[in-house]
């Protein structure tokens, strides 16, 4: 398939891509909604931790942007090796994203959470690098996500150090 600059060529693919990304977020949110409160509330947290109401809208926007980026790459044609690599890396980072909350909150382990989020950050950077030559708009859509994951890594590290 060739690059298109017009309207959405496949609304169902776009919807599927956005829903897939949001499903990763929902999976993580279910873990945090079902029980971190007592353990998490006892932890010392950094002064720059955003208030809880910030996370849901930020993540929702990021997941929508990720879904659009995924759609743009997917529409370039999965018969291309560079597109297949890009989609594979995207799947890896999305799986790591979904894994972080169960590890950090479910296992109550900021240390293991840090390992997961460092792997996630690396995977996101590699994904952006792979997206760039395929479809630069898709790569740019992931930049806010990269920044947020970098910030989340600092938060995770701070919580780990403050509670060591």
C-alpha positions as CSV (number, residue, x, y, z in Angstrom):
1,X,0.0,0.0,0.0
2,X,1.2,3.5,-0.6
3,X,1.3,6.5,1.6
4,X,-2.0,8.5,1.8
5,X,-2.3,12.1,2.9
6,X,-6.1,12.2,2.6
7,X,-8.9,10.9,4.7
8,X,-8.7,7.8,6.8
9,X,-8.6,4.8,4.4
10,X,-9.8,2.2,6.8
11,X,-11.8,3.6,9.8
12,X,-12.2,0.0,11.2
13,X,-8.4,-0.4,11.3
14,X,-8.0,2.9,12.9
15,X,-10.6,2.1,15.5
16,X,-9.0,-1.3,16.1
17,X,-5.6,0.2,16.5
18,X,-6.8,2.8,19.0
19,X,-8.8,0.2,20.9
20,X,-5.8,-2.1,21.1
21,X,-3.7,0.6,22.7
22,X,-6.4,1.6,25.1
23,X,-6.9,-2.1,26.0
24,X,-3.3,-2.1,27.3
25,X,-4.1,0.8,29.5
26,X,-7.4,-0.7,30.7
27,X,-5.5,-3.9,31.7
28,X,-3.1,-1.8,33.8
29,X,-5.9,0.3,35.2
30,X,-7.7,-2.8,36.4
31,X,-4.7,-3.8,38.5
32,X,-4.4,-0.3,40.1
33,X,-8.2,-0.1,40.6
34,X,-8.4,-3.4,42.4
35,X,-5.9,-2.9,45.1
36,X,-2.8,-0.7,45.2
37,X,-4.4,1.8,47.5
38,X,-3.4,0.5,50.9
39,X,0.2,-0.4,49.9
40,X,0.7,2.5,47.5
41,X,-0.7,5.0,49.9
42,X,2.0,4.0,52.5
43,X,4.8,4.8,50.1
44,X,6.8,8.0,50.3
45,X,6.4,9.8,47.0
46,X,8.3,12.6,45.3
47,X,7.1,16.2,45.5
48,X,6.6,16.3,41.7
49,X,4.1,13.4,41.5
50,X,1.1,14.7,39.6
51,X,-2.3,14.5,41.4
52,X,-4.2,11.2,40.6
53,X,-6.8,12.9,38.4
54,X,-4.0,13.7,35.8
55,X,-3.1,10.2,34.9
56,X,-6.4,9.0,33.3
57,X,-6.7,11.8,30.7
58,X,-3.0,11.9,29.9
59,X,-2.9,8.1,29.4
60,X,-6.1,8.2,27.3
61,X,-4.7,10.8,25.0
62,X,-1.3,9.0,24.7
63,X,-3.1,5.7,23.9
64,X,-5.2,7.4,21.2
65,X,-2.0,8.9,19.7
66,X,-0.3,5.5,19.9
67,X,-3.2,4.0,18.1
68,X,-3.1,6.5,15.3
69,X,0.6,6.0,15.0
70,X,0.1,2.2,14.8
71,X,-2.6,2.7,12.2
72,X,-0.4,4.9,10.0
73,X,2.4,2.2,10.1
74,X,-0.1,-0.6,9.6
75,X,-1.5,1.1,6.5
76,X,2.0,1.2,4.9
77,X,1.6,-2.5,4.2
78,X,2.6,-5.4,6.4
79,X,4.2,-7.1,3.4
80,X,7.2,-4.7,3.8
81,X,10.0,-6.0,6.1
82,X,10.5,-2.5,7.7
83,X,6.8,-2.3,8.5
84,X,6.8,-5.8,10.0
85,X,9.8,-4.8,12.2
86,X,8.1,-1.6,13.2
87,X,4.9,-3.4,14.1
88,X,6.8,-6.1,16.1
89,X,8.6,-3.4,18.1
90,X,5.3,-1.7,18.7
91,X,3.9,-4.9,20.0
92,X,6.8,-5.4,22.4
93,X,6.6,-1.9,23.9
94,X,2.8,-2.2,24.2
95,X,3.2,-5.5,26.1
96,X,5.8,-4.0,28.4
97,X,3.4,-1.0,28.9
98,X,0.7,-3.4,29.9
99,X,3.1,-5.3,32.2
100,X,4.3,-2.3,34.3
101,X,1.2,-1.8,36.4
102,X,0.8,-5.5,37.4
103,X,4.5,-5.6,38.3
104,X,4.7,-2.2,40.2
105,X,1.2,-2.4,41.8
106,X,0.2,-6.0,41.7
107,X,3.6,-7.4,42.9
108,X,4.1,-4.2,45.0
109,X,7.6,-4.0,43.6
110,X,9.0,-0.6,42.5
111,X,12.3,-2.4,41.9
112,X,10.9,-4.8,39.3
113,X,8.7,-2.0,38.0
114,X,11.8,0.0,37.3
115,X,13.3,-2.9,35.3
116,X,10.1,-3.1,33.3
117,X,9.8,0.6,32.7
118,X,13.5,0.9,31.6
119,X,12.9,-1.9,29.1
120,X,9.7,-0.1,28.1
121,X,11.6,3.2,27.6
122,X,14.2,1.4,25.4
123,X,11.5,-0.4,23.4
124,X,9.6,2.9,22.8
125,X,12.8,4.6,21.6
126,X,13.5,1.7,19.3
127,X,9.9,1.9,18.0
128,X,10.2,5.6,17.2
129,X,13.5,4.9,15.4
130,X,11.9,2.2,13.4
131,X,8.7,4.2,12.7
132,X,10.7,7.3,11.4
133,X,11.7,6.0,8.0
134,X,8.4,4.2,7.5
135,X,6.1,7.1,8.3
136,X,7.6,10.1,10.1
137,X,4.2,11.4,11.3
138,X,3.7,8.1,13.2
139,X,7.1,8.5,14.8
140,X,6.3,12.1,15.9
141,X,3.0,10.9,17.4
142,X,5.0,8.7,19.8
143,X,7.2,11.6,21.1
144,X,4.8,12.7,23.8
145,X,4.6,9.1,24.9
146,X,8.4,8.9,25.1
147,X,8.5,12.0,27.2
148,X,5.8,10.6,29.5
149,X,7.6,7.3,29.9
150,X,10.8,9.2,30.7
151,X,8.9,11.1,33.4
152,X,7.3,7.9,34.7
153,X,10.7,6.3,34.9
154,X,11.9,9.2,37.1
155,X,8.8,8.8,39.2
156,X,9.4,5.0,39.6
157,X,13.0,5.6,40.4
158,X,12.2,8.3,43.0
159,X,9.6,6.1,44.7
160,X,12.1,3.2,44.8
161,X,14.8,5.5,46.3
162,X,12.5,7.2,48.8
163,X,11.3,3.8,50.1
164,X,14.6,2.0,50.1
